[in-house]
């Protein structure tokens, strides 16, 4: 499974916020924002700071994406 930050980008867009606005509101570094932009993992502590700053639920920030496995086969 992978973590997707698409809900966060949608949340920011709905609120007419930029990534820089989020960075300042949540006290994030530019590296944290860049890592999320690349789909890399960030700490749970950082996710909680984002949720606190945006006053939202974690489902408004991240979602899990299942990996499609080409090796997976269902036995009949």
CHARMM internal coordinates of N, CA and C (Angstrom, degrees):
IC EDIT
DIST 1 N 1 CA 1.4525
DIST 1 CA 1 C 1.5155
ANGL 1 N 1 CA 1 C 110.04
DIST 1 C 2 N 1.2962
ANGL 1 CA 1 C 2 N 114.74
DIHE 1 N 1 CA 1 C 2 N 149.08
DIST 2 N 2 CA 1.4571
ANGL 1 C 2 N 2 CA 121.87
DIHE 1 CA 1 C 2 N 2 CA 176.87
DIST 2 CA 2 C 1.5230
ANGL 2 N 2 CA 2 C 109.18
DIHE 1 C 2 N 2 CA 2 C -121.71
DIST 2 C 3 N 1.3222
ANGL 2 CA 2 C 3 N 115.09
DIHE 2 N 2 CA 2 C 3 N 156.17
DIST 3 N 3 CA 1.4570
ANGL 2 C 3 N 3 CA 121.00
DIHE 2 CA 2 C 3 N 3 CA 175.37
DIST 3 CA 3 C 1.5239
ANGL 3 N 3 CA 3 C 108.18
DIHE 2 C 3 N 3 CA 3 C -98.05
DIST 3 C 4 N 1.3244
ANGL 3 CA 3 C 4 N 115.28
DIHE 3 N 3 CA 3 C 4 N 133.19
DIST 4 N 4 CA 1.4627
ANGL 3 C 4 N 4 CA 120.99
DIHE 3 CA 3 C 4 N 4 CA 176.93
DIST 4 CA 4 C 1.5272
ANGL 4 N 4 CA 4 C 108.48
DIHE 3 C 4 N 4 CA 4 C -113.77
DIST 4 C 5 N 1.3157
ANGL 4 CA 4 C 5 N 116.13
DIHE 4 N 4 CA 4 C 5 N 138.10
DIST 5 N 5 CA 1.4643
ANGL 4 C 5 N 5 CA 121.97
DIHE 4 CA 4 C 5 N 5 CA 176.99
DIST 5 CA 5 C 1.5288
ANGL 5 N 5 CA 5 C 111.67
DIHE 4 C 5 N 5 CA 5 C -98.35
DIST 5 C 6 N 1.3262
ANGL 5 CA 5 C 6 N 117.45
DIHE 5 N 5 CA 5 C 6 N 12.60
DIST 6 N 6 CA 1.4675
ANGL 5 C 6 N 6 CA 120.52
DIHE 5 CA 5 C 6 N 6 CA 179.64
DIST 6 CA 6 C 1.5288
ANGL 6 N 6 CA 6 C 112.79
DIHE 5 C 6 N 6 CA 6 C -55.49
DIST 6 C 7 N 1.3419
ANGL 6 CA 6 C 7 N 118.58
DIHE 6 N 6 CA 6 C 7 N -39.44
DIST 7 N 7 CA 1.4794
ANGL 6 C 7 N 7 CA 117.22
DIHE 6 CA 6 C 7 N 7 CA 176.62
DIST 7 CA 7 C 1.5298
ANGL 7 N 7 CA 7 C 112.62
DIHE 6 C 7 N 7 CA 7 C -59.56
DIST 7 C 8 N 1.3249
ANGL 7 CA 7 C 8 N 117.31
DIHE 7 N 7 CA 7 C 8 N -35.95
DIST 8 N 8 CA 1.4671
ANGL 7 C 8 N 8 CA 120.75
DIHE 7 CA 7 C 8 N 8 CA 178.78
DIST 8 CA 8 C 1.5233
ANGL 8 N 8 CA 8 C 110.32
DIHE 7 C 8 N 8 CA 8 C -65.07
DIST 8 C 9 N 1.3216
ANGL 8 CA 8 C 9 N 116.87
DIHE 8 N 8 CA 8 C 9 N -46.25
DIST 9 N 9 CA 1.4669
ANGL 8 C 9 N 9 CA 119.57
DIHE 8 CA 8 C 9 N 9 CA -178.79
DIST 9 CA 9 C 1.5296
ANGL 9 N 9 CA 9 C 110.42
DIHE 8 C 9 N 9 CA 9 C -63.52
DIST 9 C 10 N 1.3578
ANGL 9 CA 9 C 10 N 116.56
DIHE 9 N 9 CA 9 C 10 N -37.18
DIST 10 N 10 CA 1.4737
ANGL 9 C 10 N 10 CA 119.82
DIHE 9 CA 9 C 10 N 10 CA 176.08
DIST 10 CA 10 C 1.5324
ANGL 10 N 10 CA 10 C 110.75
DIHE 9 C 10 N 10 CA 10 C -65.71
DIST 10 C 11 N 1.3334
ANGL 10 CA 10 C 11 N 116.17
DIHE 10 N 10 CA 10 C 11 N -42.79
DIST 11 N 11 CA 1.4666
ANGL 10 C 11 N 11 CA 120.78
DIHE 10 CA 10 C 11 N 11 CA 179.75
DIST 11 CA 11 C 1.5259
ANGL 11 N 11 CA 11 C 110.52
DIHE 10 C 11 N 11 CA 11 C -60.45
DIST 11 C 12 N 1.3355
ANGL 11 CA 11 C 12 N 116.19
DIHE 11 N 11 CA 11 C 12 N -44.59
DIST 12 N 12 CA 1.4643
ANGL 11 C 12 N 12 CA 119.75
DIHE 11 CA 11 C 12 N 12 CA 179.25
DIST 12 CA 12 C 1.5289
ANGL 12 N 12 CA 12 C 110.52
DIHE 11 C 12 N 12 CA 12 C -62.52
DIST 12 C 13 N 1.3293
ANGL 12 CA 12 C 13 N 116.63
DIHE 12 N 12 CA 12 C 13 N -43.28
DIST 13 N 13 CA 1.4657
ANGL 12 C 13 N 13 CA 120.64
DIHE 12 CA 12 C 13 N 13 CA -179.61
DIST 13 CA 13 C 1.5252
ANGL 13 N 13 CA 13 C 110.95
DIHE 12 C 13 N 13 CA 13 C -62.33
DIST 13 C 14 N 1.3477
ANGL 13 CA 13 C 14 N 116.72
DIHE 13 N 13 CA 13 C 14 N -43.83
DIST 14 N 14 CA 1.4669
ANGL 13 C 14 N 14 CA 121.02
DIHE 13 CA 13 C 14 N 14 CA 179.25
DIST 14 CA 14 C 1.5271
ANGL 14 N 14 CA 14 C 111.70
DIHE 13 C 14 N 14 CA 14 C -60.42
DIST 14 C 15 N 1.3342
ANGL 14 CA 14 C 15 N 116.00
DIHE 14 N 14 CA 14 C 15 N -31.48
DIST 15 N 15 CA 1.4638
ANGL 14 C 15 N 15 CA 120.94
DIHE 14 CA 14 C 15 N 15 CA -177.67
DIST 15 CA 15 C 1.5289
ANGL 15 N 15 CA 15 C 112.73
DIHE 14 C 15 N 15 CA 15 C -96.30
DIST 15 C 16 N 1.3214
ANGL 15 CA 15 C 16 N 115.78
DIHE 15 N 15 CA 15 C 16 N 8.20
DIST 16 N 16 CA 1.4643
ANGL 15 C 16 N 16 CA 121.56
DIHE 15 CA 15 C 16 N 16 CA -178.02
DIST 16 CA 16 C 1.5266
ANGL 16 N 16 CA 16 C 111.82
DIHE 15 C 16 N 16 CA 16 C 53.02
DIST 16 C 17 N 1.3290
ANGL 16 CA 16 C 17 N 115.25
DIHE 16 N 16 CA 16 C 17 N 43.61
DIST 17 N 17 CA 1.4572
ANGL 16 C 17 N 17 CA 121.50
DIHE 16 CA 16 C 17 N 17 CA 178.73
DIST 17 CA 17 C 1.5244
ANGL 17 N 17 CA 17 C 109.63
DIHE 16 C 17 N 17 CA 17 C -110.11
DIST 17 C 18 N 1.3091
ANGL 17 CA 17 C 18 N 114.94
DIHE 17 N 17 CA 17 C 18 N 149.62
DIST 18 N 18 CA 1.4592
ANGL 17 C 18 N 18 CA 121.56
DIHE 17 CA 17 C 18 N 18 CA 174.28
DIST 18 CA 18 C 1.5298
ANGL 18 N 18 CA 18 C 108.51
DIHE 17 C 18 N 18 CA 18 C -98.62
DIST 18 C 19 N 1.3096
ANGL 18 CA 18 C 19 N 116.47
DIHE 18 N 18 CA 18 C 19 N 166.19
DIST 19 N 19 CA 1.4682
ANGL 18 C 19 N 19 CA 120.18
DIHE 18 CA 18 C 19 N 19 CA 175.79
DIST 19 CA 19 C 1.5214
ANGL 19 N 19 CA 19 C 110.15
DIHE 18 C 19 N 19 CA 19 C -60.39
DIST 19 C 20 N 1.3153
ANGL 19 CA 19 C 20 N 116.65
DIHE 19 N 19 CA 19 C 20 N -34.96
DIST 20 N 20 CA 1.4715
ANGL 19 C 20 N 20 CA 120.82
DIHE 19 CA 19 C 20 N 20 CA 178.42
DIST 20 CA 20 C 1.5312
ANGL 20 N 20 CA 20 C 110.67
DIHE 19 C 20 N 20 CA 20 C -64.73
DIST 20 C 21 N 1.3219
ANGL 20 CA 20 C 21 N 117.47
DIHE 20 N 20 CA 20 C 21 N -38.00
DIST 21 N 21 CA 1.4659
ANGL 20 C 21 N 21 CA 121.28
DIHE 20 CA 20 C 21 N 21 CA 176.58
DIST 21 CA 21 C 1.5261
ANGL 21 N 21 CA 21 C 110.05
DIHE 20 C 21 N 21 CA 21 C -61.78
DIST 21 C 22 N 1.3318
ANGL 21 CA 21 C 22 N 116.16
DIHE 21 N 21 CA 21 C 22 N -44.14
DIST 22 N 22 CA 1.4636
ANGL 21 C 22 N 22 CA 120.93
DIHE 21 CA 21 C 22 N 22 CA 177.62
DIST 22 CA 22 C 1.5167
ANGL 22 N 22 CA 22 C 110.51
DIHE 21 C 22 N 22 CA 22 C -62.25
DIST 22 C 23 N 1.3266
ANGL 22 CA 22 C 23 N 116.18
DIHE 22 N 22 CA 22 C 23 N -44.68
DIST 23 N 23 CA 1.4665
ANGL 22 C 23 N 23 CA 120.76
DIHE 22 CA 22 C 23 N 23 CA -178.72
DIST 23 CA 23 C 1.5219
ANGL 23 N 23 CA 23 C 110.62
DIHE 22 C 23 N 23 CA 23 C -56.54
DIST 23 C 24 N 1.3115
ANGL 23 CA 23 C 24 N 116.57
DIHE 23 N 23 CA 23 C 24 N -45.96
DIST 24 N 24 CA 1.4621
ANGL 23 C 24 N 24 CA 120.69
DIHE 23 CA 23 C 24 N 24 CA -179.16
DIST 24 CA 24 C 1.5265
ANGL 24 N 24 CA 24 C 112.00
DIHE 23 C 24 N 24 CA 24 C -70.32
DIST 24 C 25 N 1.3220
ANGL 24 CA 24 C 25 N 117.21
DIHE 24 N 24 CA 24 C 25 N -42.06
DIST 25 N 25 CA 1.4678
ANGL 24 C 25 N 25 CA 121.16
DIHE 24 CA 24 C 25 N 25 CA -177.40
DIST 25 CA 25 C 1.5324
ANGL 25 N 25 CA 25 C 112.33
DIHE 24 C 25 N 25 CA 25 C -66.22
DIST 25 C 26 N 1.3389
ANGL 25 CA 25 C 26 N 116.21
DIHE 25 N 25 CA 25 C 26 N -37.14
DIST 26 N 26 CA 1.4663
ANGL 25 C 26 N 26 CA 120.37
DIHE 25 CA 25 C 26 N 26 CA -176.03
DIST 26 CA 26 C 1.5323
ANGL 26 N 26 CA 26 C 112.36
DIHE 25 C 26 N 26 CA 26 C -98.93
DIST 26 C 27 N 1.3250
ANGL 26 CA 26 C 27 N 117.13
DIHE 26 N 26 CA 26 C 27 N -3.23
DIST 27 N 27 CA 1.4563
ANGL 26 C 27 N 27 CA 119.85
DIHE 26 CA 26 C 27 N 27 CA -179.00
DIST 27 CA 27 C 1.5184
ANGL 27 N 27 CA 27 C 112.84
DIHE 26 C 27 N 27 CA 27 C 67.43
DIST 27 C 28 N 1.3210
ANGL 27 CA 27 C 28 N 115.98
DIHE 27 N 27 CA 27 C 28 N 40.59
DIST 28 N 28 CA 1.4690
ANGL 27 C 28 N 28 CA 121.35
DIHE 27 CA 27 C 28 N 28 CA -179.29
DIST 28 CA 28 C 1.5209
ANGL 28 N 28 CA 28 C 110.43
DIHE 27 C 28 N 28 CA 28 C -93.01
DIST 28 C 29 N 1.3251
ANGL 28 CA 28 C 29 N 115.52
DIHE 28 N 28 CA 28 C 29 N 160.71
DIST 29 N 29 CA 1.4550
ANGL 28 C 29 N 29 CA 120.21
DIHE 28 CA 28 C 29 N 29 CA 174.59
DIST 29 CA 29 C 1.5256
ANGL 29 N 29 CA 29 C 109.14
DIHE 28 C 29 N 29 CA 29 C -91.66
DIST 29 C 30 N 1.3056
ANGL 29 CA 29 C 30 N 115.72
DIHE 29 N 29 CA 29 C 30 N 163.08
DIST 30 N 30 CA 1.4635
ANGL 29 C 30 N 30 CA 119.20
DIHE 29 CA 29 C 30 N 30 CA 176.81
DIST 30 CA 30 C 1.5266
ANGL 30 N 30 CA 30 C 110.23
DIHE 29 C 30 N 30 CA 30 C -64.05
DIST 30 C 31 N 1.3254
ANGL 30 CA 30 C 31 N 117.28
DIHE 30 N 30 CA 30 C 31 N -31.82
DIST 31 N 31 CA 1.4645
ANGL 30 C 31 N 31 CA 120.65
DIHE 30 CA 30 C 31 N 31 CA 177.75
DIST 31 CA 31 C 1.5190
ANGL 31 N 31 CA 31 C 111.75
DIHE 30 C 31 N 31 CA 31 C -64.57
DIST 31 C 32 N 1.3365
ANGL 31 CA 31 C 32 N 117.59
DIHE 31 N 31 CA 31 C 32 N -38.64
DIST 32 N 32 CA 1.4716
ANGL 31 C 32 N 32 CA 120.67
DIHE 31 CA 31 C 32 N 32 CA 177.93
DIST 32 CA 32 C 1.5229
ANGL 32 N 32 CA 32 C 110.12
DIHE 31 C 32 N 32 CA 32 C -62.41
DIST 32 C 33 N 1.3193
ANGL 32 CA 32 C 33 N 116.52
DIHE 32 N 32 CA 32 C 33 N -44.90
DIST 33 N 33 CA 1.4670
ANGL 32 C 33 N 33 CA 120.98
DIHE 32 CA 32 C 33 N 33 CA 179.08
DIST 33 CA 33 C 1.5292
ANGL 33 N 33 CA 33 C 109.60
DIHE 32 C 33 N 33 CA 33 C -63.36
DIST 33 C 34 N 1.3202
ANGL 33 CA 33 C 34 N 116.54
DIHE 33 N 33 CA 33 C 34 N -43.41
DIST 34 N 34 CA 1.4703
ANGL 33 C 34 N 34 CA 120.53
DIHE 33 CA 33 C 34 N 34 CA 179.61
DIST 34 CA 34 C 1.5262
ANGL 34 N 34 CA 34 C 110.52
DIHE 33 C 34 N 34 CA 34 C -62.60
DIST 34 C 35 N 1.3269
ANGL 34 CA 34 C 35 N 117.78
DIHE 34 N 34 CA 34 C 35 N -41.83
DIST 35 N 35 CA 1.4691
ANGL 34 C 35 N 35 CA 120.97
DIHE 34 CA 34 C 35 N 35 CA 179.43
DIST 35 CA 35 C 1.5231
ANGL 35 N 35 CA 35 C 111.24
DIHE 34 C 35 N 35 CA 35 C -62.48
DIST 35 C 36 N 1.3205
ANGL 35 CA 35 C 36 N 117.19
DIHE 35 N 35 CA 35 C 36 N -41.31
DIST 36 N 36 CA 1.4609
ANGL 35 C 36 N 36 CA 119.80
DIHE 35 CA 35 C 36 N 36 CA 177.52
DIST 36 CA 36 C 1.5259
ANGL 36 N 36 CA 36 C 110.55
DIHE 35 C 36 N 36 CA 36 C -65.45
DIST 36 C 37 N 1.3265
ANGL 36 CA 36 C 37 N 116.50
DIHE 36 N 36 CA 36 C 37 N -37.83
DIST 37 N 37 CA 1.4638
ANGL 36 C 37 N 37 CA 120.52
DIHE 36 CA 36 C 37 N 37 CA 177.26
DIST 37 CA 37 C 1.5139
ANGL 37 N 37 CA 37 C 112.82
DIHE 36 C 37 N 37 CA 37 C -61.75
DIST 37 C 38 N 1.3340
ANGL 37 CA 37 C 38 N 116.05
DIHE 37 N 37 CA 37 C 38 N -28.21
DIST 38 N 38 CA 1.4684
ANGL 37 C 38 N 38 CA 121.78
DIHE 37 CA 37 C 38 N 38 CA 178.14
DIST 38 CA 38 C 1.5163
ANGL 38 N 38 CA 38 C 112.20
DIHE 37 C 38 N 38 CA 38 C -91.22
DIST 38 C 39 N 1.3468
ANGL 38 CA 38 C 39 N 116.82
DIHE 38 N 38 CA 38 C 39 N -0.56
DIST 39 N 39 CA 1.4628
ANGL 38 C 39 N 39 CA 120.31
DIHE 38 CA 38 C 39 N 39 CA -179.48
DIST 39 CA 39 C 1.5110
ANGL 39 N 39 CA 39 C 113.67
DIHE 38 C 39 N 39 CA 39 C 77.77
DIST 39 C 40 N 1.3299
ANGL 39 CA 39 C 40 N 117.15
DIHE 39 N 39 CA 39 C 40 N 17.36
DIST 40 N 40 CA 1.4621
ANGL 39 C 40 N 40 CA 120.57
DIHE 39 CA 39 C 40 N 40 CA 179.63
DIST 40 CA 40 C 1.5230
ANGL 40 N 40 CA 40 C 110.00
DIHE 39 C 40 N 40 CA 40 C -83.89
DIST 40 C 41 N 1.3126
ANGL 40 CA 40 C 41 N 115.16
DIHE 40 N 40 CA 40 C 41 N 159.87
DIST 41 N 41 CA 1.4568
ANGL 40 C 41 N 41 CA 120.93
DIHE 40 CA 40 C 41 N 41 CA -177.57
DIST 41 CA 41 C 1.5228
ANGL 41 N 41 CA 41 C 111.09
DIHE 40 C 41 N 41 CA 41 C -74.54
DIST 41 C 42 N 1.3261
ANGL 41 CA 41 C 42 N 114.71
DIHE 41 N 41 CA 41 C 42 N 145.67
DIST 42 N 42 CA 1.4546
ANGL 41 C 42 N 42 CA 121.90
DIHE 41 CA 41 C 42 N 42 CA 171.86
DIST 42 CA 42 C 1.5262
ANGL 42 N 42 CA 42 C 107.04
DIHE 41 C 42 N 42 CA 42 C -125.53
DIST 42 C 43 N 1.3060
ANGL 42 CA 42 C 43 N 117.50
DIHE 42 N 42 CA 42 C 43 N 167.32
DIST 43 N 43 CA 1.4621
ANGL 42 C 43 N 43 CA 120.50
DIHE 42 CA 42 C 43 N 43 CA -175.24
DIST 43 CA 43 C 1.5292
ANGL 43 N 43 CA 43 C 111.86
DIHE 42 C 43 N 43 CA 43 C -74.03
DIST 43 C 44 N 1.3210
ANGL 43 CA 43 C 44 N 114.68
DIHE 43 N 43 CA 43 C 44 N 158.90
DIST 44 N 44 CA 1.4601
ANGL 43 C 44 N 44 CA 120.42
DIHE 43 CA 43 C 44 N 44 CA 175.97
DIST 44 CA 44 C 1.5222
ANGL 44 N 44 CA 44 C 109.75
DIHE 43 C 44 N 44 CA 44 C -63.62
DIST 44 C 45 N 1.3131
ANGL 44 CA 44 C 45 N 116.77
DIHE 44 N 44 CA 44 C 45 N -34.73
DIST 45 N 45 CA 1.4641
ANGL 44 C 45 N 45 CA 121.45
DIHE 44 CA 44 C 45 N 45 CA 177.98
DIST 45 CA 45 C 1.5348
ANGL 45 N 45 CA 45 C 109.86
DIHE 44 C 45 N 45 CA 45 C -59.64
DIST 45 C 46 N 1.3091
ANGL 45 CA 45 C 46 N 116.92
DIHE 45 N 45 CA 45 C 46 N -42.47
DIST 46 N 46 CA 1.4602
ANGL 45 C 46 N 46 CA 121.50
DIHE 45 CA 45 C 46 N 46 CA 178.54
DIST 46 CA 46 C 1.5192
ANGL 46 N 46 CA 46 C 111.08
DIHE 45 C 46 N 46 CA 46 C -66.43
DIST 46 C 47 N 1.3316
ANGL 46 CA 46 C 47 N 116.92
DIHE 46 N 46 CA 46 C 47 N -41.69
DIST 47 N 47 CA 1.4643
ANGL 46 C 47 N 47 CA 120.43
DIHE 46 CA 46 C 47 N 47 CA 177.43
DIST 47 CA 47 C 1.5277
ANGL 47 N 47 CA 47 C 110.74
DIHE 46 C 47 N 47 CA 47 C -60.23
DIST 47 C 48 N 1.3274
ANGL 47 CA 47 C 48 N 116.67
DIHE 47 N 47 CA 47 C 48 N -40.76
DIST 48 N 48 CA 1.4639
ANGL 47 C 48 N 48 CA 120.64
DIHE 47 CA 47 C 48 N 48 CA 178.97
DIST 48 CA 48 C 1.5243
ANGL 48 N 48 CA 48 C 111.22
DIHE 47 C 48 N 48 CA 48 C -66.13
DIST 48 C 49 N 1.3286
ANGL 48 CA 48 C 49 N 117.22
DIHE 48 N 48 CA 48 C 49 N -37.03
DIST 49 N 49 CA 1.4714
ANGL 48 C 49 N 49 CA 120.48
DIHE 48 CA 48 C 49 N 49 CA 176.41
DIST 49 CA 49 C 1.5195
ANGL 49 N 49 CA 49 C 110.82
DIHE 48 C 49 N 49 CA 49 C -63.20
DIST 49 C 50 N 1.3212
ANGL 49 CA 49 C 50 N 116.41
DIHE 49 N 49 CA 49 C 50 N -41.07
DIST 50 N 50 CA 1.4641
ANGL 49 C 50 N 50 CA 120.94
DIHE 49 CA 49 C 50 N 50 CA 178.45
DIST 50 CA 50 C 1.5280
ANGL 50 N 50 CA 50 C 110.14
DIHE 49 C 50 N 50 CA 50 C -63.59
DIST 50 C 51 N 1.3399
ANGL 50 CA 50 C 51 N 116.28
DIHE 50 N 50 CA 50 C 51 N -47.05
DIST 51 N 51 CA 1.4668
ANGL 50 C 51 N 51 CA 120.16
DIHE 50 CA 50 C 51 N 51 CA 179.10
DIST 51 CA 51 C 1.5252
ANGL 51 N 51 CA 51 C 110.86
DIHE 50 C 51 N 51 CA 51 C -60.64
DIST 51 C 52 N 1.3222
ANGL 51 CA 51 C 52 N 117.31
DIHE 51 N 51 CA 51 C 52 N -40.42
DIST 52 N 52 CA 1.4570
ANGL 51 C 52 N 52 CA 121.01
DIHE 51 CA 51 C 52 N 52 CA 178.65
DIST 52 CA 52 C 1.5179
ANGL 52 N 52 CA 52 C 112.17
DIHE 51 C 52 N 52 CA 52 C -64.77
DIST 52 C 53 N 1.3205
ANGL 52 CA 52 C 53 N 116.17
DIHE 52 N 52 CA 52 C 53 N -43.82
DIST 53 N 53 CA 1.4656
ANGL 52 C 53 N 53 CA 120.68
DIHE 52 CA 52 C 53 N 53 CA -178.72
DIST 53 CA 53 C 1.5271
ANGL 53 N 53 CA 53 C 111.60
DIHE 52 C 53 N 53 CA 53 C -66.51
DIST 53 C 54 N 1.3313
ANGL 53 CA 53 C 54 N 116.52
DIHE 53 N 53 CA 53 C 54 N -37.07
DIST 54 N 54 CA 1.4626
ANGL 53 C 54 N 54 CA 120.81
DIHE 53 CA 53 C 54 N 54 CA -178.20
DIST 54 CA 54 C 1.5276
ANGL 54 N 54 CA 54 C 112.31
DIHE 53 C 54 N 54 CA 54 C -92.07
DIST 54 C 55 N 1.3369
ANGL 54 CA 54 C 55 N 116.09
DIHE 54 N 54 CA 54 C 55 N -5.99
DIST 55 N 55 CA 1.4660
ANGL 54 C 55 N 55 CA 121.57
DIHE 54 CA 54 C 55 N 55 CA -176.46
DIST 55 CA 55 C 1.5226
ANGL 55 N 55 CA 55 C 110.11
DIHE 54 C 55 N 55 CA 55 C 50.65
DIST 55 C 56 N 1.3341
ANGL 55 CA 55 C 56 N 114.91
DIHE 55 N 55 CA 55 C 56 N 55.77
DIST 56 N 56 CA 1.4529
ANGL 55 C 56 N 56 CA 120.88
DIHE 55 CA 55 C 56 N 56 CA -177.69
DIST 56 CA 56 C 1.5228
ANGL 56 N 56 CA 56 C 110.23
DIHE 55 C 56 N 56 CA 56 C -137.56
DIST 56 C 57 N 1.3090
ANGL 56 CA 56 C 57 N 116.01
DIHE 56 N 56 CA 56 C 57 N 174.63
DIST 57 N 57 CA 1.4547
ANGL 56 C 57 N 57 CA 123.39
DIHE 56 CA 56 C 57 N 57 CA 177.95
DIST 57 CA 57 C 1.5225
ANGL 57 N 57 CA 57 C 109.53
DIHE 56 C 57 N 57 CA 57 C -88.89
DIST 57 C 58 N 1.3141
ANGL 57 CA 57 C 58 N 115.97
DIHE 57 N 57 CA 57 C 58 N 158.89
DIST 58 N 58 CA 1.4680
ANGL 57 C 58 N 58 CA 119.92
DIHE 57 CA 57 C 58 N 58 CA -178.91
DIST 58 CA 58 C 1.5317
ANGL 58 N 58 CA 58 C 111.43
DIHE 57 C 58 N 58 CA 58 C -61.48
DIST 58 C 59 N 1.3284
ANGL 58 CA 58 C 59 N 117.50
DIHE 58 N 58 CA 58 C 59 N -27.62
DIST 59 N 59 CA 1.4732
ANGL 58 C 59 N 59 CA 120.18
DIHE 58 CA 58 C 59 N 59 CA 178.29
DIST 59 CA 59 C 1.5293
ANGL 59 N 59 CA 59 C 111.70
DIHE 58 C 59 N 59 CA 59 C -69.59
DIST 59 C 60 N 1.3391
ANGL 59 CA 59 C 60 N 117.17
DIHE 59 N 59 CA 59 C 60 N -13.08
DIST 60 N 60 CA 1.4625
ANGL 59 C 60 N 60 CA 121.10
DIHE 59 CA 59 C 60 N 60 CA 174.19
DIST 60 CA 60 C 1.5244
ANGL 60 N 60 CA 60 C 111.45
DIHE 59 C 60 N 60 CA 60 C -86.69
DIST 60 C 61 N 1.3432
ANGL 60 CA 60 C 61 N 115.70
DIHE 60 N 60 CA 60 C 61 N -2.51
DIST 61 N 61 CA 1.4659
ANGL 60 C 61 N 61 CA 121.28
DIHE 60 CA 60 C 61 N 61 CA -175.98
DIST 61 CA 61 C 1.5244
ANGL 61 N 61 CA 61 C 111.97
DIHE 60 C 61 N 61 CA 61 C -116.51
DIST 61 C 62 N 1.3269
ANGL 61 CA 61 C 62 N 116.85
DIHE 61 N 61 CA 61 C 62 N -44.70
DIST 62 N 62 CA 1.4716
ANGL 61 C 62 N 62 CA 120.29
DIHE 61 CA 61 C 62 N 62 CA -178.38
DIST 62 CA 62 C 1.5184
ANGL 62 N 62 CA 62 C 110.80
DIHE 61 C 62 N 62 CA 62 C -134.65
DIST 62 C 63 N 1.3260
ANGL 62 CA 62 C 63 N 114.07
DIHE 62 N 62 CA 62 C 63 N 161.83
DIST 63 N 63 CA 1.4559
ANGL 62 C 63 N 63 CA 121.63
DIHE 62 CA 62 C 63 N 63 CA 171.08
DIST 63 CA 63 C 1.5160
ANGL 63 N 63 CA 63 C 107.93
DIHE 62 C 63 N 63 CA 63 C -145.79
DIST 63 C 64 N 1.3140
ANGL 63 CA 63 C 64 N 116.37
DIHE 63 N 63 CA 63 C 64 N 155.50
DIST 64 N 64 CA 1.4560
ANGL 63 C 64 N 64 CA 120.96
DIHE 63 CA 63 C 64 N 64 CA 178.39
DIST 64 CA 64 C 1.5205
ANGL 64 N 64 CA 64 C 109.35
DIHE 63 C 64 N 64 CA 64 C -92.59
DIST 64 C 65 N 1.3093
ANGL 64 CA 64 C 65 N 114.99
DIHE 64 N 64 CA 64 C 65 N 136.78
DIST 65 N 65 CA 1.4647
ANGL 64 C 65 N 65 CA 120.72
DIHE 64 CA 64 C 65 N 65 CA 175.78
DIST 65 CA 65 C 1.5163
ANGL 65 N 65 CA 65 C 107.76
DIHE 64 C 65 N 65 CA 65 C -116.32
DIST 65 C 66 N 1.2975
ANGL 65 CA 65 C 66 N 115.60
DIHE 65 N 65 CA 65 C 66 N 128.56
DIST 66 N 66 CA 1.4655
ANGL 65 C 66 N 66 CA 120.15
DIHE 65 CA 65 C 66 N 66 CA 177.55
DIST 66 CA 66 C 1.5245
ANGL 66 N 66 CA 66 C 109.18
DIHE 65 C 66 N 66 CA 66 C -80.29
DIST 66 C 67 N 1.3227
ANGL 66 CA 66 C 67 N 114.77
DIHE 66 N 66 CA 66 C 67 N 141.49
DIST 67 N 67 CA 1.4631
ANGL 66 C 67 N 67 CA 119.79
DIHE 66 CA 66 C 67 N 67 CA 176.79
DIST 67 CA 67 C 1.5209
ANGL 67 N 67 CA 67 C 108.33
DIHE 66 C 67 N 67 CA 67 C -84.72
DIST 67 C 68 N 1.3019
ANGL 67 CA 67 C 68 N 114.80
DIHE 67 N 67 CA 67 C 68 N 136.14
DIST 68 N 68 CA 1.4556
ANGL 67 C 68 N 68 CA 120.04
DIHE 67 CA 67 C 68 N 68 CA 174.69
DIST 68 CA 68 C 1.5203
ANGL 68 N 68 CA 68 C 107.64
DIHE 67 C 68 N 68 CA 68 C -81.35
DIST 68 C 69 N 1.3083
ANGL 68 CA 68 C 69 N 116.34
DIHE 68 N 68 CA 68 C 69 N 118.82
DIST 69 N 69 CA 1.4578
ANGL 68 C 69 N 69 CA 120.18
DIHE 68 CA 68 C 69 N 69 CA -179.24
DIST 69 CA 69 C 1.5244
ANGL 69 N 69 CA 69 C 109.30
DIHE 68 C 69 N 69 CA 69 C -99.99
DIST 69 C 70 N 1.3328
ANGL 69 CA 69 C 70 N 115.03
DIHE 69 N 69 CA 69 C 70 N 121.87
DIST 70 N 70 CA 1.4601
ANGL 69 C 70 N 70 CA 118.74
DIHE 69 CA 69 C 70 N 70 CA 179.26
DIST 70 CA 70 C 1.5172
ANGL 70 N 70 CA 70 C 110.93
DIHE 69 C 70 N 70 CA 70 C -76.01
DIST 70 C 71 N 1.3319
ANGL 70 CA 70 C 71 N 118.39
DIHE 70 N 70 CA 70 C 71 N -13.66
DIST 71 N 71 CA 1.4508
ANGL 70 C 71 N 71 CA 122.68
DIHE 70 CA 70 C 71 N 71 CA -179.63
DIST 71 CA 71 C 1.5197
ANGL 71 N 71 CA 71 C 112.22
DIHE 70 C 71 N 71 CA 71 C -88.71
DIST 71 C 72 N 1.3252
ANGL 71 CA 71 C 72 N 117.75
DIHE 71 N 71 CA 71 C 72 N -8.76
DIST 72 N 72 CA 1.4482
ANGL 71 C 72 N 72 CA 121.98
DIHE 71 CA 71 C 72 N 72 CA -176.69
DIST 72 CA 72 C 1.5237
ANGL 72 N 72 CA 72 C 109.87
DIHE 71 C 72 N 72 CA 72 C -82.84
DIST 72 C 73 N 1.3152
ANGL 72 CA 72 C 73 N 115.61
DIHE 72 N 72 CA 72 C 73 N 124.96
DIST 73 N 73 CA 1.4621
ANGL 72 C 73 N 73 CA 119.73
DIHE 72 CA 72 C 73 N 73 CA 177.90
DIST 73 CA 73 C 1.5241
ANGL 73 N 73 CA 73 C 108.20
DIHE 72 C 73 N 73 CA 73 C -133.99
DIST 73 C 74 N 1.3045
ANGL 73 CA 73 C 74 N 115.86
DIHE 73 N 73 CA 73 C 74 N 140.94
DIST 74 N 74 CA 1.4595
ANGL 73 C 74 N 74 CA 121.29
DIHE 73 CA 73 C 74 N 74 CA 177.83
DIST 74 CA 74 C 1.5211
ANGL 74 N 74 CA 74 C 108.13
DIHE 73 C 74 N 74 CA 74 C -88.40
DIST 74 C 75 N 1.3129
ANGL 74 CA 74 C 75 N 114.70
DIHE 74 N 74 CA 74 C 75 N 127.90
DIST 75 N 75 CA 1.4700
ANGL 74 C 75 N 75 CA 120.11
DIHE 74 CA 74 C 75 N 75 CA 178.15
DIST 75 CA 75 C 1.5178
ANGL 75 N 75 CA 75 C 108.96
DIHE 74 C 75 N 75 CA 75 C -81.69
DIST 75 C 76 N 1.3166
ANGL 75 CA 75 C 76 N 117.83
DIHE 75 N 75 CA 75 C 76 N 136.35
DIST 76 N 76 CA 1.4763
ANGL 75 C 76 N 76 CA 122.19
DIHE 75 CA 75 C 76 N 76 CA 178.03
DIST 76 CA 76 C 1.5122
ANGL 76 N 76 CA 76 C 109.71
DIHE 75 C 76 N 76 CA 76 C -98.55
END
COOR INIT
IC SEED 1 N 1 CA 1 C
IC BUILD
